[in-house]
Amino acid sequence: MMMLNTGVGPAVSGDAAQMTRLLKTVIDAGGTTAYQTPFDVDKMRHHCINRPDLVCSHVTISNGQLSGFQYVGWATSADPMPDGWAVIATFVGLDRGKMGIGQKLFSATRFAAKAAGVQVLDATIRGDNVGGLKYYGGLGFTDYAEIPNLPLADGTPVTRIRKKLMLT
């Protein structure tokens, strides 16, 4: 695995435009995220930086460019889970896979989530996202449920694999 000169820090409002562009490239490539409609900058700020149930949000800067981001939000009534559970999502630039970016993001995220009192992290991943399943499995997440044939926004049925990581 090649490592880049990568810095990790909290996501701030000024990161939203680069985060939006990165997510759009992931959506356009298809097959790894349940999102099918790109975010605009305001939606990115609201969903990944300033949301009321946000635990933490981090970005990586590699060689001067935003190369990935990860956020954790408390479980909500839209996807109910036990108390102390939070949901994690990770996005890395398509040309930046297998460079240690995800591990660096998770190191910061894990620390922040534990400090906020998160007991369990949930990662719900498309069943056809082999890289995402491997990434979370490599971090120690274990399978705990499967949601078969949950339709994407366009109606395409895709199984979701639910993984969890105990932090306490």
KOLLO-923292 format. One record per residue: residue number from 1; residue in three letters; x, y, z of N, C-alpha, C in turn. Coordinates in pm, 1 decimal. Layout:
residues N
{nupa NUM; "ala"; {X; Y; Z}; {X; Y; Z}; {X; Y; Z}};
...
//
This chain:
residues 168
{nupa 1; "met"; {84.5; -116.7; 0.0}; {0.0; 0.0; 0.0}; {89.2; 123.3; 0.0}};
{nupa 2; "met"; {66.6; 211.3; -96.5}; {140.9; 337.7; -102.7}; {76.1; 436.7; -6.7}};
{nupa 3; "met"; {154.3; 506.6; 72.1}; {102.4; 606.6; 164.8}; {130.7; 746.0; 108.9}};
{nupa 4; "leu"; {31.4; 831.6; 119.7}; {47.4; 970.0; 77.5}; {78.0; 1056.7; 198.5}};
{nupa 5; "asn"; {134.3; 1173.4; 171.9}; {150.2; 1274.6; 275.5}; {11.2; 1330.7; 302.4}};
{nupa 6; "thr"; {-53.7; 1277.0; 404.2}; {-194.0; 1305.8; 428.5}; {-214.1; 1363.2; 567.6}};
{nupa 7; "gly"; {-288.9; 1474.0; 575.4}; {-327.7; 1531.0; 703.1}; {-475.9; 1510.4; 725.8}};
{nupa 8; "val"; {-514.4; 1488.3; 849.9}; {-654.1; 1467.0; 886.2}; {-695.2; 1577.2; 982.5}};
{nupa 9; "gly"; {-814.4; 1630.8; 960.8}; {-866.6; 1731.9; 1051.7}; {-1017.4; 1736.7; 1046.4}};
{nupa 10; "pro"; {-1077.4; 1810.1; 1137.9}; {-1223.2; 1823.8; 1136.9}; {-1271.1; 1892.2; 1008.6}};
{nupa 11; "ala"; {-1382.3; 1845.1; 956.5}; {-1443.1; 1909.6; 839.9}; {-1500.7; 2044.0; 883.6}};
{nupa 12; "val"; {-1478.1; 2145.8; 801.8}; {-1531.6; 2279.1; 827.6}; {-1610.9; 2324.3; 705.3}};
{nupa 13; "ser"; {-1688.0; 2426.4; 723.2}; {-1775.9; 2475.1; 616.7}; {-1701.4; 2497.2; 485.2}};
{nupa 14; "gly"; {-1579.2; 2547.2; 492.4}; {-1500.9; 2571.9; 372.2}; {-1460.9; 2446.5; 295.3}};
{nupa 15; "asp"; {-1475.4; 2328.7; 357.1}; {-1444.1; 2201.9; 289.2}; {-1559.6; 2152.0; 203.8}};
{nupa 16; "ala"; {-1677.5; 2208.1; 222.1}; {-1799.0; 2153.1; 160.6}; {-1791.1; 2144.0; 8.2}};
{nupa 17; "ala"; {-1732.8; 2241.4; -58.8}; {-1726.9; 2237.1; -205.3}; {-1641.9; 2119.2; -252.6}};
{nupa 18; "gln"; {-1525.9; 2099.3; -190.4}; {-1442.6; 1986.1; -231.2}; {-1507.1; 1852.7; -192.6}};
{nupa 19; "met"; {-1573.9; 1846.9; -78.8}; {-1644.6; 1725.4; -38.6}; {-1755.3; 1693.5; -139.0}};
{nupa 20; "thr"; {-1826.1; 1798.2; -184.3}; {-1933.7; 1781.4; -281.5}; {-1879.5; 1724.5; -412.5}};
{nupa 21; "arg"; {-1767.4; 1778.5; -459.0}; {-1707.5; 1727.7; -583.4}; {-1662.1; 1582.8; -568.9}};
{nupa 22; "leu"; {-1599.7; 1550.3; -455.0}; {-1554.0; 1413.6; -433.8}; {-1673.0; 1317.4; -433.1}};
{nupa 23; "leu"; {-1778.5; 1350.7; -358.5}; {-1895.4; 1263.4; -354.2}; {-1958.0; 1247.6; -492.2}};
{nupa 24; "lys"; {-1962.0; 1354.3; -571.0}; {-2018.5; 1344.4; -706.8}; {-1940.5; 1244.4; -791.2}};
{nupa 25; "thr"; {-1808.4; 1242.7; -780.5}; {-1731.1; 1145.3; -859.5}; {-1762.3; 1002.8; -815.0}};
{nupa 26; "val"; {-1783.6; 982.8; -685.4}; {-1819.0; 849.8; -635.1}; {-1957.5; 809.3; -685.3}};
{nupa 27; "ile"; {-2053.7; 900.2; -678.0}; {-2189.1; 872.0; -727.3}; {-2185.2; 843.1; -876.6}};
{nupa 28; "asp"; {-2114.6; 926.8; -953.2}; {-2108.4; 908.8; -1098.8}; {-2047.6; 774.4; -1137.5}};
{nupa 29; "ala"; {-1950.4; 726.9; -1060.2}; {-1887.2; 597.7; -1089.3}; {-1982.5; 482.0; -1061.4}};
{nupa 30; "gly"; {-2071.8; 499.4; -963.6}; {-2170.6; 398.0; -930.1}; {-2111.8; 278.3; -856.2}};
{nupa 31; "gly"; {-2201.6; 204.2; -791.6}; {-2165.2; 77.1; -731.7}; {-2109.2; 78.2; -591.5}};
{nupa 32; "thr"; {-2088.7; 196.5; -531.4}; {-2031.5; 195.5; -396.3}; {-2112.0; 273.6; -294.4}};
{nupa 33; "thr"; {-2201.9; 356.9; -336.7}; {-2282.0; 433.8; -241.2}; {-2429.5; 421.5; -276.4}};
{nupa 34; "ala"; {-2514.2; 428.9; -174.9}; {-2657.9; 427.6; -198.1}; {-2706.7; 562.3; -249.9}};
{nupa 35; "tyr"; {-2624.3; 667.9; -233.2}; {-2661.5; 798.3; -288.3}; {-2657.2; 791.0; -440.0}};
{nupa 36; "gln"; {-2760.7; 841.9; -503.5}; {-2763.5; 847.8; -649.3}; {-2775.1; 989.6; -700.6}};
{nupa 37; "thr"; {-2812.6; 1080.4; -614.6}; {-2826.3; 1219.8; -652.8}; {-2714.8; 1299.2; -584.3}};
{nupa 38; "pro"; {-2633.4; 1369.7; -663.5}; {-2525.1; 1448.3; -602.6}; {-2579.3; 1554.9; -507.9}};
{nupa 39; "phe"; {-2500.8; 1588.7; -409.3}; {-2533.6; 1695.5; -315.9}; {-2491.3; 1828.5; -376.0}};
{nupa 40; "asp"; {-2558.5; 1935.8; -336.6}; {-2503.1; 2068.2; -361.4}; {-2425.3; 2107.5; -235.5}};
{nupa 41; "val"; {-2355.9; 2219.1; -241.0}; {-2270.0; 2258.2; -129.8}; {-2350.1; 2278.5; -1.3}};
{nupa 42; "asp"; {-2468.2; 2338.7; -10.1}; {-2549.8; 2360.2; 109.7}; {-2593.4; 2227.9; 172.4}};
{nupa 43; "lys"; {-2635.0; 2132.1; 88.6}; {-2675.5; 2001.6; 141.8}; {-2555.9; 1931.7; 206.0}};
{nupa 44; "met"; {-2437.8; 1944.1; 146.3}; {-2318.7; 1882.8; 205.0}; {-2292.4; 1942.3; 343.2}};
{nupa 45; "arg"; {-2299.3; 2075.1; 352.6}; {-2277.9; 2138.9; 483.3}; {-2377.9; 2088.0; 586.3}};
{nupa 46; "his"; {-2504.3; 2080.4; 545.0}; {-2608.7; 2038.1; 637.9}; {-2593.9; 1890.2; 675.4}};
{nupa 47; "his"; {-2562.9; 1804.8; 580.2}; {-2562.1; 1660.4; 602.9}; {-2433.5; 1609.6; 667.6}};
{nupa 48; "cys"; {-2321.1; 1670.4; 634.9}; {-2192.3; 1614.2; 677.4}; {-2108.1; 1704.7; 766.6}};
{nupa 49; "ile"; {-2149.0; 1828.6; 787.4}; {-2067.4; 1920.8; 867.6}; {-2147.2; 1983.1; 981.7}};
{nupa 50; "asn"; {-2270.2; 2026.6; 955.7}; {-2346.1; 2102.8; 1054.3}; {-2474.9; 2035.4; 1100.9}};
{nupa 51; "arg"; {-2491.6; 1908.3; 1077.4}; {-2618.3; 1843.7; 1113.6}; {-2633.1; 1836.4; 1265.2}};
{nupa 52; "pro"; {-2754.8; 1847.7; 1315.3}; {-2775.4; 1851.9; 1460.1}; {-2735.7; 1722.1; 1531.0}};
{nupa 53; "asp"; {-2742.9; 1609.0; 1463.4}; {-2709.0; 1481.0; 1525.7}; {-2566.1; 1436.5; 1493.7}};
{nupa 54; "leu"; {-2484.0; 1529.6; 1445.2}; {-2346.2; 1496.2; 1407.9}; {-2262.2; 1467.3; 1531.7}};
{nupa 55; "val"; {-2186.9; 1357.8; 1525.2}; {-2089.1; 1325.2; 1628.7}; {-1955.3; 1386.2; 1589.4}};
{nupa 56; "cys"; {-1912.6; 1360.4; 1465.8}; {-1787.1; 1416.2; 1415.4}; {-1782.7; 1403.0; 1264.2}};
{nupa 57; "ser"; {-1699.2; 1483.8; 1203.7}; {-1677.6; 1479.4; 1059.2}; {-1532.7; 1516.7; 1034.6}};
{nupa 58; "his"; {-1462.2; 1434.1; 958.5}; {-1320.5; 1457.8; 930.6}; {-1293.6; 1454.1; 780.7}};
{nupa 59; "val"; {-1191.8; 1527.2; 741.3}; {-1144.3; 1525.9; 603.0}; {-996.0; 1490.7; 602.4}};
{nupa 60; "thr"; {-951.3; 1440.4; 488.8}; {-808.2; 1421.0; 467.7}; {-766.1; 1512.1; 353.4}};
{nupa 61; "ile"; {-651.2; 1570.0; 371.2}; {-590.7; 1651.8; 267.0}; {-462.3; 1579.9; 226.0}};
{nupa 62; "ser"; {-455.1; 1542.2; 100.0}; {-338.4; 1472.8; 46.0}; {-276.4; 1559.4; -61.5}};
{nupa 63; "asn"; {-151.0; 1595.7; -39.7}; {-80.3; 1678.0; -137.5}; {-161.8; 1800.2; -177.4}};
{nupa 64; "gly"; {-224.4; 1863.3; -78.0}; {-296.9; 1987.9; -99.2}; {-441.0; 1975.4; -143.6}};
{nupa 65; "gln"; {-490.2; 1853.4; -167.7}; {-627.7; 1834.0; -214.6}; {-705.9; 1747.7; -116.7}};
{nupa 66; "leu"; {-834.0; 1776.4; -101.5}; {-919.4; 1692.0; -20.0}; {-928.6; 1555.8; -87.5}};
{nupa 67; "ser"; {-892.1; 1450.7; -15.1}; {-887.0; 1317.3; -75.1}; {-987.6; 1221.2; -13.7}};
{nupa 68; "gly"; {-1052.8; 1261.4; 94.1}; {-1153.4; 1175.7; 155.2}; {-1220.1; 1245.4; 270.2}};
{nupa 69; "phe"; {-1335.5; 1191.0; 310.2}; {-1403.3; 1241.0; 429.4}; {-1484.0; 1129.2; 493.0}};
{nupa 70; "gln"; {-1506.4; 1146.2; 621.0}; {-1579.0; 1046.4; 699.8}; {-1658.6; 1121.4; 804.9}};
{nupa 71; "tyr"; {-1781.4; 1079.3; 824.8}; {-1860.9; 1142.6; 929.0}; {-1937.4; 1037.2; 1007.1}};
{nupa 72; "val"; {-1973.0; 1073.8; 1129.3}; {-2051.8; 989.4; 1217.5}; {-2166.8; 1073.6; 1270.0}};
{nupa 73; "gly"; {-2285.8; 1017.0; 1261.6}; {-2403.6; 1082.3; 1317.7}; {-2477.2; 986.7; 1409.8}};
{nupa 74; "trp"; {-2535.8; 1040.4; 1513.8}; {-2616.3; 957.0; 1603.0}; {-2729.5; 893.1; 1524.6}};
{nupa 75; "ala"; {-2765.8; 771.3; 1559.7}; {-2879.6; 704.8; 1497.1}; {-3003.9; 791.2; 1516.4}};
{nupa 76; "thr"; {-3089.9; 793.8; 1415.5}; {-3210.7; 877.1; 1419.8}; {-3334.8; 790.2; 1407.3}};
{nupa 77; "ser"; {-3449.2; 852.7; 1419.3}; {-3575.2; 779.6; 1406.4}; {-3593.5; 724.1; 1264.8}};
{nupa 78; "ala"; {-3524.0; 781.1; 1166.1}; {-3533.2; 729.9; 1029.3}; {-3468.6; 591.2; 1017.4}};
{nupa 79; "asp"; {-3374.0; 563.1; 1103.3}; {-3306.7; 433.2; 1105.4}; {-3279.9; 399.8; 1252.2}};
{nupa 80; "pro"; {-3385.2; 360.7; 1325.4}; {-3371.9; 344.5; 1469.8}; {-3273.0; 233.5; 1508.1}};
{nupa 81; "met"; {-3195.6; 262.8; 1609.9}; {-3098.3; 169.6; 1665.4}; {-3098.9; 189.2; 1816.3}};
{nupa 82; "pro"; {-3034.7; 98.7; 1888.2}; {-3029.7; 114.6; 2034.3}; {-2957.7; 243.6; 2075.5}};
{nupa 83; "asp"; {-2984.3; 288.4; 2196.6}; {-2913.8; 404.5; 2252.3}; {-2763.7; 379.8; 2246.9}};
{nupa 84; "gly"; {-2688.5; 483.8; 2219.7}; {-2542.9; 473.3; 2215.1}; {-2487.2; 434.4; 2079.4}};
{nupa 85; "trp"; {-2575.3; 405.8; 1983.0}; {-2531.1; 368.7; 1849.1}; {-2524.6; 491.9; 1759.5}};
{nupa 86; "ala"; {-2428.4; 491.1; 1668.7}; {-2413.6; 597.6; 1569.7}; {-2378.2; 534.5; 1435.5}};
{nupa 87; "val"; {-2400.0; 609.6; 1330.0}; {-2381.1; 561.8; 1193.5}; {-2260.1; 631.0; 1132.1}};
{nupa 88; "ile"; {-2175.5; 553.5; 1064.0}; {-2054.2; 605.2; 1001.4}; {-2065.5; 594.4; 849.5}};
{nupa 89; "ala"; {-2008.7; 690.7; 780.0}; {-1999.1; 686.5; 633.6}; {-1861.9; 739.5; 593.4}};
{nupa 90; "thr"; {-1805.3; 678.9; 490.0}; {-1670.2; 711.7; 444.9}; {-1669.4; 726.9; 293.7}};
{nupa 91; "phe"; {-1600.6; 829.0; 245.8}; {-1585.2; 851.4; 102.3}; {-1440.7; 889.0; 74.9}};
{nupa 92; "val"; {-1378.8; 817.6; -16.9}; {-1240.0; 842.8; -55.5}; {-1237.6; 860.5; -206.6}};
{nupa 93; "gly"; {-1156.3; 954.4; -254.6}; {-1143.9; 977.1; -398.3}; {-1112.7; 849.2; -472.9}};
{nupa 94; "leu"; {-1172.1; 833.9; -589.7}; {-1158.0; 710.6; -665.7}; {-1013.2; 678.6; -700.3}};
{nupa 95; "asp"; {-932.0; 780.3; -712.9}; {-791.0; 758.4; -746.2}; {-704.1; 747.4; -621.8}};
{nupa 96; "arg"; {-765.2; 738.5; -503.6}; {-690.7; 739.7; -377.7}; {-710.2; 613.4; -293.6}};
{nupa 97; "gly"; {-773.4; 511.5; -349.9}; {-794.8; 388.3; -275.8}; {-663.9; 317.7; -244.3}};
{nupa 98; "lys"; {-664.3; 243.2; -134.8}; {-549.7; 161.9; -92.3}; {-424.1; 244.3; -64.5}};
{nupa 99; "met"; {-443.3; 366.0; -16.5}; {-329.8; 452.8; 16.6}; {-326.2; 488.8; 164.8}};
{nupa 100; "gly"; {-411.6; 427.1; 244.3}; {-412.3; 453.1; 387.5}; {-500.9; 567.4; 431.7}};
{nupa 101; "ile"; {-572.6; 629.5; 338.8}; {-656.8; 743.9; 372.3}; {-769.3; 703.4; 466.2}};
{nupa 102; "gly"; {-836.8; 594.0; 435.7}; {-946.2; 548.2; 520.1}; {-901.4; 515.3; 661.2}};
{nupa 103; "gln"; {-784.6; 454.7; 674.6}; {-733.5; 421.4; 807.2}; {-701.1; 548.5; 886.2}};
{nupa 104; "lys"; {-643.9; 647.2; 819.9}; {-613.6; 773.6; 888.4}; {-741.6; 844.4; 930.9}};
{nupa 105; "leu"; {-841.2; 845.1; 844.1}; {-969.8; 904.3; 881.3}; {-1026.9; 833.3; 1003.1}};
{nupa 106; "phe"; {-1024.4; 699.4; 1000.1}; {-1086.9; 625.1; 1108.1}; {-1014.1; 642.5; 1240.8}};
{nupa 107; "ser"; {-886.7; 660.7; 1236.3}; {-812.6; 683.9; 1360.5}; {-867.0; 808.3; 1431.9}};
{nupa 108; "ala"; {-886.7; 915.6; 1357.8}; {-941.8; 1039.0; 1415.9}; {-1088.1; 1020.8; 1454.1}};
{nupa 109; "thr"; {-1164.1; 954.7; 1369.2}; {-1306.5; 934.2; 1393.5}; {-1329.7; 848.2; 1516.8}};
{nupa 110; "arg"; {-1255.8; 740.7; 1528.2}; {-1272.7; 650.1; 1642.7}; {-1249.5; 726.4; 1774.4}};
{nupa 111; "phe"; {-1143.3; 804.6; 1779.0}; {-1112.0; 883.1; 1898.6}; {-1226.6; 979.2; 1930.9}};
{nupa 112; "ala"; {-1274.8; 1053.0; 1830.7}; {-1381.9; 1150.8; 1852.0}; {-1512.6; 1083.2; 1891.4}};
{nupa 113; "ala"; {-1543.8; 970.9; 1828.5}; {-1668.2; 899.3; 1859.0}; {-1666.3; 846.4; 2002.9}};
{nupa 114; "lys"; {-1554.3; 788.9; 2043.9}; {-1543.7; 739.9; 2181.9}; {-1556.5; 855.8; 2280.6}};
{nupa 115; "ala"; {-1492.5; 968.7; 2250.4}; {-1499.0; 1085.6; 2338.2}; {-1641.6; 1139.7; 2349.6}};
{nupa 116; "ala"; {-1720.9; 1123.0; 2242.4}; {-1859.9; 1171.0; 2242.4}; {-1955.0; 1072.4; 2309.2}};
{nupa 117; "gly"; {-1905.9; 955.0; 2346.7}; {-1990.4; 857.3; 2413.4}; {-2053.8; 753.9; 2322.8}};
{nupa 118; "val"; {-2011.1; 747.5; 2198.0}; {-2063.5; 643.8; 2108.5}; {-2017.1; 508.5; 2160.9}};
{nupa 119; "gln"; {-2111.1; 416.1; 2171.0}; {-2080.0; 281.2; 2217.7}; {-2059.9; 184.5; 2101.1}};
{nupa 120; "val"; {-2140.0; 202.0; 1996.6}; {-2134.1; 111.5; 1881.4}; {-2146.4; 194.4; 1753.9}};
{nupa 121; "leu"; {-2060.6; 164.7; 1656.4}; {-2070.5; 225.9; 1523.7}; {-2136.6; 127.3; 1428.4}};
{nupa 122; "asp"; {-2230.7; 177.6; 1349.7}; {-2296.3; 100.0; 1244.2}; {-2246.4; 149.3; 1110.0}};
{nupa 123; "ala"; {-2204.1; 56.3; 1025.6}; {-2171.9; 86.7; 886.1}; {-2265.4; 1.8; 801.1}};
{nupa 124; "thr"; {-2353.3; 65.7; 728.2}; {-2444.1; -6.5; 639.1}; {-2392.1; 13.5; 498.2}};
{nupa 125; "ile"; {-2356.5; -98.2; 433.8}; {-2281.4; -94.0; 308.4}; {-2357.0; -172.1; 201.8}};
{nupa 126; "arg"; {-2355.0; -120.5; 80.0}; {-2412.0; -195.7; -32.0}; {-2343.6; -331.2; -40.7}};
{nupa 127; "gly"; {-2421.7; -435.0; -60.9}; {-2367.3; -569.6; -70.1}; {-2274.6; -589.5; -188.0}};
{nupa 128; "asp"; {-2288.1; -505.4; -290.8}; {-2200.9; -516.5; -408.9}; {-2078.1; -425.8; -397.9}};
{nupa 129; "asn"; {-2059.9; -357.7; -285.3}; {-1945.0; -270.2; -263.7}; {-1834.3; -351.2; -195.1}};
{nupa 130; "val"; {-1764.7; -429.6; -274.3}; {-1662.2; -519.8; -221.8}; {-1554.5; -442.1; -146.9}};
{nupa 131; "gly"; {-1509.7; -329.4; -201.1}; {-1407.1; -249.7; -135.9}; {-1453.3; -195.2; -2.1}};
{nupa 132; "gly"; {-1576.4; -146.6; 5.3}; {-1629.9; -93.8; 130.4}; {-1645.8; -201.9; 236.0}};
{nupa 133; "leu"; {-1693.0; -318.0; 195.5}; {-1707.0; -429.5; 289.3}; {-1570.2; -470.8; 343.7}};
{nupa 134; "lys"; {-1470.5; -474.2; 256.1}; {-1335.0; -511.3; 298.1}; {-1276.8; -403.7; 391.3}};
{nupa 135; "tyr"; {-1297.9; -277.5; 357.8}; {-1247.0; -167.8; 439.6}; {-1299.3; -177.3; 582.2}};
{nupa 136; "tyr"; {-1431.5; -183.0; 597.5}; {-1488.4; -186.6; 731.4}; {-1452.2; -316.1; 803.8}};
{nupa 137; "gly"; {-1448.7; -427.8; 732.3}; {-1405.6; -552.9; 793.8}; {-1262.7; -543.0; 845.2}};
{nupa 138; "gly"; {-1175.9; -477.5; 769.8}; {-1037.1; -459.6; 811.0}; {-1021.6; -372.1; 933.4}};
{nupa 139; "leu"; {-1120.8; -286.9; 960.3}; {-1118.1; -201.8; 1079.6}; {-1172.5; -274.7; 1202.4}};
{nupa 140; "gly"; {-1224.2; -395.9; 1181.4}; {-1278.1; -474.0; 1292.3}; {-1430.0; -478.4; 1298.6}};
{nupa 141; "phe"; {-1499.5; -415.3; 1204.8}; {-1645.6; -421.7; 1201.1}; {-1687.6; -564.6; 1166.2}};
{nupa 142; "thr"; {-1794.3; -611.8; 1229.8}; {-1846.5; -746.2; 1202.5}; {-1990.9; -737.3; 1154.6}};
{nupa 143; "asp"; {-2029.4; -830.4; 1069.4}; {-2165.7; -835.0; 1017.6}; {-2263.6; -862.5; 1131.3}};
{nupa 144; "tyr"; {-2378.0; -792.6; 1128.7}; {-2481.7; -822.2; 1227.1}; {-2620.7; -830.1; 1165.9}};
{nupa 145; "ala"; {-2638.3; -783.7; 1044.1}; {-2769.8; -792.7; 979.6}; {-2753.9; -773.6; 829.4}};
{nupa 146; "glu"; {-2856.4; -814.4; 757.6}; {-2861.4; -794.2; 612.7}; {-3000.5; -742.8; 577.7}};
{nupa 147; "ile"; {-3005.5; -644.6; 490.7}; {-3132.7; -592.4; 441.7}; {-3138.5; -628.5; 292.9}};
{nupa 148; "pro"; {-3212.6; -732.6; 257.6}; {-3212.9; -776.1; 117.3}; {-3294.3; -684.4; 27.4}};
{nupa 149; "asn"; {-3241.8; -661.4; -90.7}; {-3313.6; -594.8; -199.8}; {-3379.6; -463.6; -161.5}};
{nupa 150; "leu"; {-3309.0; -381.0; -88.4}; {-3358.6; -247.4; -55.6}; {-3336.9; -159.5; -178.6}};
{nupa 151; "pro"; {-3442.9; -100.2; -232.8}; {-3426.6; -25.4; -357.5}; {-3348.9; 105.6; -340.1}};
{nupa 152; "leu"; {-3266.2; 133.0; -438.8}; {-3201.6; 263.6; -450.2}; {-3305.9; 364.4; -497.0}};
{nupa 153; "ala"; {-3269.1; 489.8; -507.6}; {-3362.3; 594.2; -551.2}; {-3421.7; 564.9; -688.5}};
{nupa 154; "asp"; {-3343.1; 496.7; -774.9}; {-3393.8; 466.1; -909.0}; {-3472.5; 335.2; -913.8}};
{nupa 155; "gly"; {-3491.7; 271.3; -798.4}; {-3568.7; 147.6; -790.7}; {-3485.2; 20.4; -797.6}};
{nupa 156; "thr"; {-3357.1; 30.8; -828.5}; {-3270.6; -86.7; -836.7}; {-3257.4; -150.2; -698.7}};
{nupa 157; "pro"; {-3293.6; -280.1; -687.8}; {-3279.6; -344.8; -557.0}; {-3133.7; -381.6; -528.7}};
{nupa 158; "val"; {-3085.3; -342.3; -411.2}; {-2948.1; -372.7; -370.8}; {-2950.8; -414.7; -223.7}};
{nupa 159; "thr"; {-2891.1; -528.0; -195.5}; {-2881.6; -575.0; -57.8}; {-2784.2; -486.6; 18.8}};
{nupa 160; "arg"; {-2817.8; -459.1; 145.2}; {-2728.1; -383.9; 232.6}; {-2677.4; -477.7; 340.4}};
{nupa 161; "ile"; {-2549.8; -468.7; 370.1}; {-2487.9; -543.7; 477.2}; {-2464.0; -447.0; 592.2}};
{nupa 162; "arg"; {-2511.8; -482.9; 709.8}; {-2492.8; -398.7; 827.4}; {-2378.5; -456.4; 910.7}};
{nupa 163; "lys"; {-2279.4; -371.0; 938.4}; {-2164.9; -409.5; 1019.0}; {-2160.9; -319.9; 1141.9}};
{nupa 164; "lys"; {-2106.2; -374.1; 1250.9}; {-2096.4; -293.8; 1372.6}; {-1957.9; -309.1; 1433.1}};
{nupa 165; "leu"; {-1920.3; -206.3; 1506.6}; {-1795.4; -207.2; 1581.5}; {-1824.3; -155.2; 1720.7}};
{nupa 166; "met"; {-1794.4; -236.5; 1820.3}; {-1811.8; -196.5; 1959.9}; {-1695.3; -104.9; 1997.1}};
{nupa 167; "leu"; {-1725.8; 12.1; 2052.9}; {-1622.3; 105.7; 2095.0}; {-1598.5; 101.6; 2245.9}};
{nupa 168; "thr"; {-1689.8; 41.1; 2319.6}; {-1675.0; 35.5; 2465.1}; {-1646.9; -104.9; 2511.4}};
//
